[in-house]
Amino acid sequence: MKILAVGAGREQACIIKQAKDMGLYVVAIDGKKDSPGFKYADKSYIIDISNENEVIKIANKEKITAVLPTPIGRFLTTVGAVNDYLGLKGISKKAAIICTDKIRANEVLLEHGIYSAKQFHPTSEESIVKLLEKVEYPLIIKPRYGAGSKGVRVVNNSEELLLHYSNGILIEELMKGKEYGLDGIVRDGVFHIVLVREKVLTELPYRQEIGYISPAPISMETLEKIKNSAQKVCDAVGLTDCLFNADILIEDDAIKWIEFSGRPAGLNISQFIVPYVTGENYITHQIKYLIQKNNHLIMNSVENYRKMYLGFFSFTQTGYVTSVPRREEIIENDNVLEYQCLIKEGDFLDVIRDGGDLINRGHFAITGQSVKEMLATAQSILNKFCIKKER
């Protein structure tokens, strides 16, 4: 039985290995010959994954029975195209287009009465000038395609908007509320919650998450509201038989949708947070489902979830690192589950703007009896670093 990996980069490599550990034959496709996932795959093709026709040819030739559920960006559409052509379970191309295009996603949500931001997409500075007459600040600007908060920024006035405008940028109202990450599974069109994570974010004007509190400290009533709202999104988009992740805001009783996709969230979330907190590996469940070896969805009760705070190395001060704590000093604390620090003395740490600014710093994971205890432990780790403005 052969399974296809569309993409073999860092985000896909662990899941390719996971499929191999399950005894599956993996065919991997990526445009870069040195993609890390290739070393785990049984067979590799160096082809740009944006080339749907070529990817479909290979999938057909190899008699692929399923496409691996991996974190993937804009070319989730290629996954959908393969599924459509071969009649496989998983996201369709039509649904993938909606997931990866912020304009189309916003249109679909609003068409179906689902709470989402008012959105403007001017095509020139001239149209921005006209827009300035009818908008209220603050606003948030973002690229039409992309993830990881890259290019996302809050602007407070016309001067800032014009300063940061570039052709094709999207402009949205800045919705209010507390931000959460949502992980789920869609089976036969029915949405099931796996995990809701509360996000710890940078200060404005940027909106990059620097930590996740899992599970989010919210009521069962709120979980049910999230589930019902997510079901409406899946129905509107046409999502069936796929993993699901989203960013949402909650304010009072309102569930507000920022963005969503029919795929698992990024690596730290899907491969580390979700399995630890829930006690189940939902990607393994989904792979078995896609190859028709397990149609039963078994998840532990939320009341039995374990607590975790996963944090990134974000500091209130920018400058040069003059002292880094020893790893042994950190992991001697029994509540520290993982500690991967890539920061070295002499490194310059700038303001966090998006996920790219954090990826090369590392991360740490903590458990504890309460959110307060976990956050205190996290802060104690960060306090062990010494950063000065000048060398």
C-alpha positions as CSV (number, residue, x, y, z in Angstrom):
1,M,0.0,0.0,0.0
2,K,1.5,3.3,-1.1
3,I,0.9,6.7,0.4
4,L,1.9,10.1,-1.1
5,A,3.7,13.0,0.7
6,V,3.1,16.2,-1.1
7,G,6.1,18.1,0.2
8,A,9.1,16.7,2.0
9,G,10.3,19.7,3.9
10,R,10.8,20.1,7.6
11,E,7.1,20.3,8.3
12,Q,6.4,17.1,6.4
13,A,9.5,15.0,7.3
14,C,8.3,13.8,10.8
15,I,5.0,12.7,9.4
16,I,6.7,10.8,6.5
17,K,8.8,9.0,9.2
18,Q,5.6,8.4,11.2
19,A,4.0,6.7,8.1
20,K,7.1,4.6,7.6
21,D,7.0,3.5,11.3
22,M,3.5,2.3,10.6
23,G,4.8,0.0,7.9
24,L,3.6,2.1,4.9
25,Y,5.4,2.7,1.6
26,V,5.9,6.4,1.2
27,V,6.4,8.2,-2.1
28,A,7.6,11.8,-1.5
29,I,7.5,14.8,-3.9
30,D,9.3,18.1,-3.4
31,G,11.0,20.7,-5.5
32,K,14.2,20.7,-3.5
33,K,16.6,17.8,-3.8
34,D,17.9,18.2,-0.3
35,S,14.4,18.1,1.4
36,P,14.8,16.4,4.8
37,G,11.8,14.1,4.2
38,F,13.4,12.3,1.3
39,K,15.7,10.4,3.7
40,Y,12.7,8.6,5.2
41,A,10.7,8.0,2.0
42,D,10.9,4.8,0.0
43,K,10.8,6.7,-3.3
44,S,11.4,10.4,-4.1
45,Y,10.6,12.7,-7.0
46,I,12.1,16.2,-7.3
47,I,9.1,18.1,-8.7
48,D,7.7,21.4,-7.7
49,I,4.5,20.6,-5.8
50,S,2.7,23.6,-7.4
51,N,2.7,21.5,-10.7
52,E,-0.6,19.7,-10.1
53,N,-0.5,17.8,-13.4
54,E,2.9,16.3,-12.8
55,V,2.1,15.4,-9.2
56,I,-1.1,13.7,-10.4
57,K,0.8,11.7,-13.0
58,I,3.1,10.4,-10.4
59,A,0.3,9.6,-8.0
60,N,-1.5,7.7,-10.7
61,K,1.6,5.9,-11.9
62,E,2.5,4.8,-8.3
63,K,-1.1,3.7,-7.6
64,I,-1.3,5.9,-4.5
65,T,-4.0,4.9,-2.0
66,A,-3.9,8.1,0.2
67,V,-2.2,11.4,0.6
68,L,-0.5,12.0,4.0
69,P,-2.1,14.7,6.2
70,T,0.8,17.1,6.7
71,P,1.2,20.8,7.5
72,I,1.3,22.5,4.1
73,G,0.6,26.0,2.9
74,R,-0.7,27.3,-0.4
75,F,-0.3,24.1,-2.3
76,L,-2.8,22.2,-0.2
77,T,-4.6,22.7,-3.5
78,T,-2.3,20.0,-5.0
79,V,-3.4,17.6,-2.3
80,G,-7.0,18.3,-3.2
81,A,-6.3,17.8,-6.9
82,V,-4.7,14.4,-6.3
83,N,-7.6,13.4,-4.1
84,D,-10.2,14.5,-6.7
85,Y,-8.4,12.7,-9.6
86,L,-7.9,9.4,-7.8
87,G,-11.2,9.5,-5.8
88,L,-9.4,9.4,-2.5
89,K,-10.6,10.4,0.9
90,G,-9.4,13.8,2.0
91,I,-9.8,17.4,1.2
92,S,-11.1,18.4,-2.3
93,K,-9.4,20.9,-4.5
94,K,-12.4,23.2,-4.3
95,A,-12.2,23.2,-0.5
96,A,-8.5,23.6,-0.5
97,I,-8.7,26.7,-2.7
98,I,-11.0,28.3,-0.1
99,C,-8.7,27.3,2.7
100,T,-5.6,28.8,1.1
101,D,-7.1,32.0,-0.3
102,K,-7.9,34.5,2.4
103,I,-10.2,36.5,0.1
104,R,-12.2,33.5,-0.9
105,A,-12.3,32.2,2.7
106,N,-13.7,35.5,4.0
107,E,-16.3,35.6,1.2
108,V,-17.5,32.1,2.0
109,L,-17.8,32.8,5.8
110,L,-19.7,36.0,5.3
111,E,-22.0,34.4,2.7
112,H,-23.0,31.8,5.3
113,G,-23.4,34.2,8.2
114,I,-20.3,33.1,10.0
115,Y,-18.6,35.8,12.1
116,S,-15.5,37.0,10.2
117,A,-13.7,40.3,9.8
118,K,-14.8,43.0,7.3
119,Q,-12.2,42.8,4.6
120,F,-10.9,45.2,2.0
121,H,-8.5,44.3,-0.8
122,P,-7.5,47.5,-2.7
123,T,-5.4,47.0,-5.9
124,S,-3.6,50.3,-5.8
125,E,-2.6,53.3,-3.7
126,E,-5.4,55.2,-5.4
127,S,-8.0,52.8,-4.2
128,I,-6.5,52.9,-0.7
129,V,-7.0,56.7,-0.7
130,K,-10.7,56.1,-1.4
131,L,-10.7,53.4,1.3
132,L,-9.4,55.8,3.9
133,E,-12.6,57.7,3.8
134,K,-14.7,54.8,5.1
135,V,-12.6,52.7,7.5
136,E,-12.2,52.7,11.2
137,Y,-8.9,52.1,13.0
138,P,-7.1,50.0,14.2
139,L,-6.9,47.7,11.1
140,I,-4.9,44.6,10.4
141,I,-3.0,44.1,7.2
142,K,-1.9,40.7,5.8
143,P,-0.9,38.9,2.6
144,R,-3.6,37.1,0.6
145,Y,-1.7,33.8,0.8
146,G,0.6,32.6,3.4
147,A,0.8,31.5,7.1
148,G,3.0,31.9,10.2
149,S,1.9,35.5,10.7
150,K,4.3,36.6,8.0
151,G,3.4,40.1,6.7
152,V,0.7,40.5,9.4
153,R,0.6,43.9,11.2
154,V,-1.8,46.2,13.0
155,V,-2.0,49.8,11.8
156,N,-3.5,52.6,13.8
157,N,-3.9,55.4,11.3
158,S,-3.8,56.4,7.6
159,E,-0.1,57.2,7.7
160,E,0.8,53.7,9.0
161,L,-1.5,52.1,6.4
162,L,0.1,53.9,3.5
163,L,3.6,53.2,4.9
164,H,3.1,49.5,5.0
165,Y,0.9,49.0,2.0
166,S,2.1,46.9,-0.9
167,N,0.3,45.7,-4.0
168,G,-2.1,42.9,-3.2
169,I,-2.2,43.4,0.5
170,L,-5.4,42.6,2.4
171,I,-6.9,45.0,4.9
172,E,-9.2,43.8,7.6
173,E,-11.0,45.2,10.7
174,L,-9.2,44.3,13.8
175,M,-11.7,42.0,15.6
176,K,-11.7,42.0,19.4
177,G,-11.5,39.0,21.6
178,K,-9.0,36.4,23.1
179,E,-7.3,34.3,20.4
180,Y,-7.2,30.5,20.3
181,G,-5.9,27.8,18.1
182,L,-8.3,25.0,17.2
183,D,-7.4,21.4,16.2
184,G,-10.0,19.0,14.9
185,I,-10.9,16.1,12.7
186,V,-13.7,16.0,10.0
187,R,-15.2,12.6,9.3
188,D,-17.9,12.3,6.6
189,G,-18.5,16.0,7.0
190,V,-18.9,15.9,10.8
191,F,-16.5,18.0,12.8
192,H,-14.9,16.7,16.0
193,I,-12.9,18.9,18.4
194,V,-9.5,17.5,19.3
195,L,-7.9,20.4,21.2
196,V,-8.4,24.1,21.8
197,R,-5.2,26.0,22.7
198,E,-5.1,29.5,24.2
199,K,-2.5,31.7,22.5
200,V,0.0,34.0,24.1
201,L,0.8,36.7,21.6
202,T,3.4,39.4,21.0
203,E,2.5,43.0,21.8
204,L,0.9,45.0,18.9
205,P,1.6,45.9,16.1
206,Y,2.5,42.2,15.5
207,R,0.3,39.2,16.1
208,Q,2.7,36.3,16.4
209,E,2.0,33.6,19.0
210,I,4.8,33.1,21.4
211,G,3.2,30.4,23.6
212,Y,0.3,28.0,23.8
213,I,-1.7,27.1,26.9
214,S,-3.2,23.6,26.4
215,P,-6.0,22.7,26.9
216,A,-7.4,26.2,26.9
217,P,-9.0,27.1,30.3
218,I,-12.6,27.4,28.9
219,S,-15.9,25.9,29.8
220,M,-17.6,22.9,28.3
221,E,-20.4,25.3,27.2
222,T,-17.8,27.3,25.2
223,L,-16.3,24.1,23.7
224,E,-19.8,23.2,22.4
225,K,-20.2,26.7,20.9
226,I,-16.8,26.3,19.1
227,K,-17.8,22.9,17.9
228,N,-21.1,24.1,16.5
229,S,-19.4,27.1,14.8
230,A,-16.7,24.9,13.3
231,Q,-19.4,22.6,11.9
232,K,-20.9,25.6,10.1
233,V,-17.5,26.4,8.6
234,C,-17.0,22.8,7.4
235,D,-20.4,22.8,5.9
236,A,-19.9,26.1,4.1
237,V,-16.4,25.2,2.8
238,G,-17.3,21.5,1.9
239,L,-14.6,20.0,4.2
240,T,-14.9,16.2,4.6
241,D,-12.5,13.5,5.8
242,C,-9.6,15.8,6.7
243,L,-7.7,17.2,9.7
244,F,-8.6,20.8,10.6
245,N,-6.9,23.7,12.2
246,A,-8.0,27.3,12.8
247,D,-7.4,30.5,14.5
248,I,-10.4,32.0,16.3
249,L,-11.3,34.8,18.6
250,I,-13.8,34.5,21.4
251,E,-15.5,37.6,22.9
252,D,-18.4,37.0,25.2
253,D,-20.6,34.5,23.4
254,A,-19.3,35.3,19.9
255,I,-16.9,32.9,18.0
256,K,-15.0,34.9,15.4
257,W,-13.1,33.3,12.6
258,I,-9.6,34.5,11.6
259,E,-8.5,31.7,9.3
260,F,-8.8,27.9,8.9
261,S,-7.5,25.0,6.9
262,G,-8.2,21.4,6.1
263,R,-4.8,20.1,7.4
264,P,-2.9,19.7,10.7
265,A,-1.3,22.7,12.3
266,G,2.4,23.2,12.3
267,L,5.0,20.8,13.6
268,N,5.2,21.6,17.3
269,I,1.5,21.5,17.6
270,S,0.6,18.4,15.6
271,Q,3.6,16.3,16.5
272,F,4.1,17.4,20.2
273,I,1.3,19.4,21.8
274,V,-1.7,17.5,20.6
275,P,-0.4,13.9,21.3
276,Y,0.9,14.8,24.8
277,V,-2.2,16.8,25.9
278,T,-4.9,14.4,24.5
279,G,-3.0,11.2,24.9
280,E,-3.8,10.2,21.3
281,N,-1.9,10.8,18.1
282,Y,-4.6,12.2,15.8
283,I,-2.4,12.1,12.7
284,T,-1.9,8.3,13.2
285,H,-5.7,8.0,13.5
286,Q,-6.2,10.0,10.3
287,I,-3.6,8.0,8.3
288,K,-5.3,4.7,9.3
289,Y,-8.6,6.2,8.3
290,L,-7.4,7.4,4.9
291,I,-6.1,3.9,4.1
292,Q,-9.3,2.4,5.4
293,K,-7.8,0.5,8.3
294,N,-9.7,2.3,11.0
295,N,-13.0,4.0,10.7
296,H,-13.5,4.5,14.5
297,L,-12.5,7.8,16.0
298,I,-11.4,7.3,19.6
299,M,-10.4,10.4,21.6
300,N,-10.0,10.8,25.3
301,S,-12.3,13.0,27.3
302,V,-11.3,16.6,27.7
303,E,-11.4,16.1,31.5
304,N,-8.6,13.7,31.2
305,Y,-6.3,15.9,29.1
306,R,-2.9,16.7,30.5
307,K,-1.7,20.3,30.8
308,M,1.1,21.8,28.8
309,Y,2.5,25.2,28.1
310,L,4.7,25.3,24.9
311,G,6.7,28.5,24.8
312,F,9.2,30.2,22.4
313,F,12.1,32.3,23.4
314,S,10.5,35.7,23.2
315,F,11.9,38.4,25.5
316,T,10.7,41.8,26.5
317,Q,14.1,43.3,25.7
318,T,16.0,43.3,22.4
319,G,19.7,43.2,22.2
320,Y,22.8,40.9,22.4
321,V,22.7,37.7,24.4
322,T,25.4,37.8,27.1
323,S,24.5,34.7,29.0
324,V,22.6,31.5,28.2
325,P,21.6,29.0,31.0
326,R,23.0,25.5,30.9
327,R,20.5,22.9,29.6
328,E,21.1,20.8,32.7
329,E,20.0,23.7,34.9
330,I,16.6,23.8,33.1
331,I,15.7,20.2,32.7
332,E,16.4,19.3,36.4
333,N,12.9,20.7,36.9
334,D,10.6,17.7,36.7
335,N,7.9,19.9,35.1
336,V,10.1,20.7,32.0
337,L,9.0,18.2,29.3
338,E,11.3,19.5,26.6
339,Y,13.9,22.1,26.1
340,Q,15.5,22.9,22.8
341,C,17.5,26.2,22.9
342,L,19.3,27.2,19.8
343,I,20.3,30.7,21.1
344,K,24.0,31.3,21.7
345,E,26.0,34.0,23.5
346,G,26.6,36.9,21.1
347,D,23.3,36.4,19.2
348,F,21.3,39.5,18.5
349,L,17.6,39.1,19.4
350,D,15.4,41.6,17.6
351,V,11.6,42.2,17.9
352,I,9.4,39.2,17.0
353,R,7.4,40.0,13.9
354,D,6.4,36.5,12.7
355,G,7.1,32.8,13.0
356,G,10.3,33.1,11.0
357,D,11.8,35.2,13.8
358,L,11.3,32.4,16.3
359,I,12.0,29.2,14.4
360,N,15.8,29.4,14.9
361,R,15.6,30.2,18.6
362,G,14.1,26.8,19.7
363,H,11.2,26.1,22.2
364,F,10.4,24.6,25.5
365,A,7.5,22.7,27.0
366,I,6.2,22.7,30.6
367,T,3.6,20.9,32.5
368,G,2.1,21.7,35.9
369,Q,-1.0,21.6,38.1
370,S,-2.3,25.0,36.9
371,V,-1.9,27.6,34.1
372,K,-0.5,30.0,36.7
373,E,2.2,27.4,37.7
374,M,3.2,26.7,34.1
375,L,3.5,30.4,33.2
376,A,5.6,31.0,36.3
377,T,7.9,28.2,35.3
378,A,8.1,29.6,31.8
379,Q,9.0,33.1,33.0
380,S,11.7,31.6,35.3
381,I,13.3,30.0,32.3
382,L,13.3,33.2,30.3
383,N,14.7,35.1,33.3
384,K,17.8,33.0,33.2
385,F,18.9,34.6,30.0
386,C,20.9,37.9,30.1
387,I,20.3,40.3,27.2
388,K,21.9,43.8,26.8
389,K,21.3,46.5,24.3
390,E,25.0,46.7,23.3
391,R,27.8,44.3,23.2
